[in-house]
Amino acid sequence: MPEEEEKEHFMTVGCDPDGDEPTGVGEEWRYFKPVDAAVNDTQPAENIEVEVVKLSKLDDHTCPSSATMKGHQASTAWISQRAKQIIEDDPTLSSKKLQRRLEKHYNIELSYFKVWSGKKSAMDDIHGTWEESFTMCRPYLCVDSTHLTGKYNGQLATATAIDGHNWMYPVAYGIFDKETNANWAWFMANLKKAIGTPPGLTIHTDACKGLAYGVNKVFKGDAKRRECFRHLMANFRNKFSGEVLKYMWPLAWACTARRHDALLEKIGTECPKAIPFLDNHHKLIWSRSKFSKECKVGYVNNNISECFNN
């Protein structure tokens, strides 16, 4: 209504047009009178022009406070902010249960995939991204494979690291039909694409020839090579026996060059043929005294891969 017209009208509510009966049930009558006529009560009623408007009965209350609304405007960021405290209180909560809790609390319908994305964003804010987590790992990888014995046959190859808490951190896995030079070269090439060659990188393996070929072909001199001492010791026992065996594990655990040289001398004295055997057949690093200081992992066995494979 224009401002000039608005000044000339006012509204009263509650009477029918004749002013004799109350409004009907569920109905409301509104009518407008000229201002001058309303002020001058002495003016005869028949001279007053009245405009009557009838409003239908109000519908049921349907605002968002009482009806479930579609959550189309609930963004991933909105869900992430509201999910943080819930996830901190219950880190194992599934996306489906989180969806139900948010829908119940805010009385809206949410897409499962949007809740999943919001939860992932909240997890990244709380714990950091996978990429950030990988930077906390030490440059150490245990690489091995295990047989698949279920519906499908083949080999499951894995590369596992150690994080800042000394926990296993699976980095990569792949499946191929059998352990061959070509298959291991394929796995190591894709592994290098994923992690690059961080300073001090150490790759710990067993005595598998195909794996050794793949590491050498792909990483060349960009990674230190460490051999699993448990496998080495199994081969050593097949060749030698007697008192020489008692020096082998202490030699692997020796942390200083002085200790290493002293034990190696005892092995040579006890069994002279043992030294050429180790030099010719086990050329990789297997004693702590030879480990890189950048790696900061003192494992002499490839147990991390064995644990993951099991």
Secondary structure, 3 states (H helix, E strand, C coil): CCHHHHHCEEEEECECCCCCCECCCCCEEEEEEEHHHHHCCCCCHHHCCCEEEEECCCCCCCCCCCCCEECCCCCHHHHHHHHHHHHHHCCCCCHHHHHHHHHHHHCEECCHHHHHHHHHHHHHHHHCCHHHHHHCCCCEEEEEEEEEECCCEEEEEEEEEECCCCCEEEEEEEEECCCCHHHHHHHHHHHHHHHCCCCCCEEEECCCHHHHHHHHHHHHHHCEEEECHHHHHHHHHHHCCCHHHHHHHHHHHCCCHHHHHHHHHHHHHHCCCHHHHHHHHCCCECCHHHCCCCCCCCCCCCHHHHHHHC
